[in-house]
Amino acid sequence: MVRAELQLTPGRPIILFASKLQARKHADHLLEAYSRLCAAAPNPQPYLLIVGDGEERTRLESRARELSLEGLRFPGFRNQSELPAFFALSDVFVLPSRHEPWGLIVNEAMAAGCAVIVSDEVGAHADLITDGIEGYVYPVGDIEALTTALDRVVSNPEQTQRMGQAAKARIASWDFEADIRGLRQALATVTRKLRP
């Protein structure tokens, strides 16, 4: 249904961004990295879906027109209940944010089996993403590093599928019981250090 609505040709990789279109989320960095990736002419050309709305949307759409990116789509705001359909279509989820305390949507993308690319200022990266295993972590604001990560994902579908499977397995063990075990372990370590 989403594929038909957005006129997405089967067989082309799909890159997904889904968040508020605010300056600190840096969808603009992703747009620039995608443009560089497309200029390098990967075959097949990937799609980029920028799902969301906010104060940056007009500027992003204007820049997209300047760059004439055929594979770029702006589906607009979507309800939380609609996002699983976007995750299911996508090969990789990207969150290029600055000052992102956690980024819960990363958990959702991983649970859907997407490889993930996040900036090093997305708090979830330290606990959920081993660079090159579930996806990639790059320095926030480094558009060239983001372009390289995107290229690695779209140029190797088998590896991307393995990353998606690894992401799904990693997040499957991320639950309330794991939190309790981690808290107990941290407390035991601290209390041992406090003893004379």
C-alpha positions as CSV (number, residue, x, y, z in Angstrom):
1,M,0.0,0.0,0.0
2,V,2.7,2.5,1.0
3,R,4.9,1.3,-1.9
4,A,2.1,2.0,-4.4
5,E,1.2,5.3,-2.7
6,L,4.7,6.6,-3.0
7,Q,5.4,5.0,-6.4
8,L,8.4,3.0,-5.3
9,T,9.8,0.6,-7.8
10,P,10.6,-2.8,-6.3
11,G,14.3,-3.8,-6.1
12,R,15.7,-0.4,-5.2
13,P,17.1,0.1,-1.6
14,I,15.0,2.3,0.7
15,I,16.6,4.7,3.2
16,L,14.2,6.0,5.9
17,F,14.2,9.0,8.1
18,A,11.1,9.4,10.4
19,S,11.1,12.2,13.0
20,K,10.0,15.8,13.5
21,L,11.5,18.0,10.9
22,Q,13.4,20.2,13.4
23,A,16.9,21.7,12.9
24,R,18.5,19.5,15.5
25,K,17.3,16.3,13.8
26,H,19.5,17.2,10.8
27,A,17.4,15.7,8.0
28,D,19.3,18.4,5.9
29,H,22.5,16.5,6.5
30,L,20.8,13.3,5.3
31,L,19.5,15.1,2.3
32,E,23.0,16.3,1.4
33,A,24.5,12.9,2.0
34,Y,21.8,11.2,-0.2
35,S,22.5,13.7,-3.0
36,R,26.2,12.9,-2.9
37,L,25.4,9.2,-2.8
38,C,23.2,9.5,-5.9
39,A,25.8,11.5,-7.7
40,A,28.1,8.5,-7.3
41,A,25.5,6.6,-9.3
42,P,25.0,3.4,-7.2
43,N,23.0,0.8,-9.1
44,P,20.2,0.5,-8.3
45,Q,19.6,4.1,-7.1
46,P,18.1,4.1,-3.6
47,Y,15.0,5.9,-2.5
48,L,15.0,8.3,0.5
49,L,11.8,8.6,2.5
50,I,11.7,11.6,4.8
51,V,8.6,11.0,7.0
52,G,7.5,13.8,9.3
53,D,6.6,17.4,9.5
54,G,7.9,20.5,11.2
55,E,9.5,23.9,10.7
56,E,12.3,22.5,8.4
57,R,10.0,20.9,5.9
58,T,9.7,23.9,3.5
59,R,13.5,24.4,3.5
60,L,14.1,20.7,2.9
61,E,11.6,20.5,0.0
62,S,13.1,23.6,-1.5
63,R,16.6,22.1,-1.3
64,A,15.3,18.8,-2.7
65,R,13.9,20.7,-5.8
66,E,17.3,22.4,-6.3
67,L,19.1,19.0,-6.3
68,S,16.5,17.3,-8.6
69,L,16.5,14.1,-6.6
70,E,14.2,11.6,-8.4
71,G,14.2,9.1,-5.6
72,L,13.3,11.4,-2.7
73,R,9.9,11.3,-1.2
74,F,8.2,13.4,1.5
75,P,5.3,11.4,2.8
76,G,4.6,14.0,5.5
77,F,3.4,13.4,9.0
78,R,2.3,9.9,9.8
79,N,0.7,8.4,12.8
80,Q,2.7,6.1,15.1
81,S,0.4,3.3,13.9
82,E,1.5,3.9,10.3
83,L,5.2,3.7,10.9
84,P,5.6,-0.1,10.9
85,A,4.6,-0.1,7.2
86,F,7.5,2.3,6.5
87,F,10.0,0.2,8.6
88,A,8.9,-2.9,6.8
89,L,9.7,-1.4,3.4
90,S,13.0,0.1,4.4
91,D,16.5,-1.3,4.3
92,V,18.1,1.2,6.6
93,F,16.8,3.8,9.1
94,V,18.9,7.0,9.6
95,L,18.8,9.4,12.6
96,P,21.4,12.1,12.1
97,S,20.4,14.1,15.2
98,R,22.4,16.4,17.4
99,H,21.7,16.4,21.1
100,E,19.3,13.3,21.0
101,P,19.1,11.9,24.5
102,W,18.1,8.5,23.4
103,G,16.1,8.3,20.1
104,L,13.4,5.7,20.9
105,I,12.6,5.4,17.2
106,V,15.9,3.6,16.7
107,N,14.6,0.8,19.0
108,E,11.5,0.6,16.8
109,A,13.5,0.5,13.6
110,M,15.7,-2.2,15.0
111,A,12.7,-4.2,16.2
112,A,11.4,-4.1,12.6
113,G,14.7,-5.5,11.3
114,C,16.2,-2.4,9.8
115,A,19.9,-1.7,9.8
116,V,20.5,1.7,11.4
117,I,22.8,4.6,10.9
118,V,22.9,7.2,13.7
119,S,25.1,10.1,14.7
120,D,27.3,9.7,17.7
121,E,25.0,12.2,19.5
122,V,22.1,9.8,19.4
123,G,22.2,8.4,23.0
124,A,21.0,4.9,22.0
125,H,24.1,4.2,20.0
126,A,26.3,3.4,23.0
127,D,24.0,0.6,24.1
128,L,22.4,-0.7,20.9
129,I,24.8,-0.3,18.0
130,T,28.1,-1.8,17.4
131,D,29.6,-0.1,14.4
132,G,29.5,-2.4,11.4
133,I,27.2,-5.0,13.1
134,E,23.7,-3.5,13.5
135,G,24.6,-0.5,11.4
136,Y,26.9,2.4,11.6
137,V,27.7,5.3,13.9
138,Y,29.3,8.4,12.5
139,P,30.4,11.8,13.9
140,V,27.4,14.2,14.0
141,G,27.6,16.8,11.2
142,D,30.1,14.8,9.2
143,I,28.2,14.6,5.9
144,E,31.0,12.7,4.2
145,A,31.0,10.0,6.9
146,L,27.3,9.7,6.6
147,T,27.6,9.4,2.8
148,T,30.1,6.6,3.3
149,A,27.9,4.8,5.7
150,L,24.9,5.1,3.3
151,D,27.1,3.8,0.5
152,R,28.2,0.8,2.5
153,V,24.5,-0.1,3.2
154,V,23.1,0.3,-0.3
155,S,26.0,-1.3,-2.1
156,N,25.9,-4.5,-0.2
157,P,22.3,-5.9,0.2
158,E,23.5,-9.1,1.9
159,Q,25.4,-7.3,4.5
160,T,22.5,-4.9,5.1
161,Q,20.2,-7.9,5.6
162,R,22.6,-9.3,8.1
163,M,22.7,-6.0,9.9
164,G,19.0,-5.9,10.0
165,Q,18.9,-9.3,11.5
166,A,21.6,-8.4,14.0
167,A,19.6,-5.2,14.9
168,K,16.4,-7.3,15.5
169,A,18.3,-9.8,17.7
170,R,20.0,-7.0,19.7
171,I,16.8,-5.2,20.5
172,A,14.9,-8.4,21.3
173,S,17.1,-8.8,24.4
174,W,16.5,-5.1,25.3
175,D,13.6,-5.4,27.8
176,F,12.6,-4.6,31.3
177,E,14.4,-7.7,32.7
178,A,17.6,-6.7,31.0
179,D,17.3,-3.2,32.6
180,I,16.9,-4.7,36.1
181,R,19.9,-7.0,35.6
182,G,22.0,-4.1,34.4
183,L,20.9,-1.9,37.3
184,R,21.7,-4.7,39.8
185,Q,25.1,-5.3,38.3
186,A,25.9,-1.6,38.4
187,L,24.8,-1.3,42.0
188,A,26.9,-4.4,43.0
189,T,30.0,-2.9,41.3
190,V,29.5,0.5,43.0
191,T,28.9,-1.0,46.5
192,R,32.0,-3.2,46.2
193,K,34.1,-0.2,45.4
194,L,32.6,1.7,48.4
195,R,33.6,-1.0,50.9
196,P,36.8,-0.3,52.9
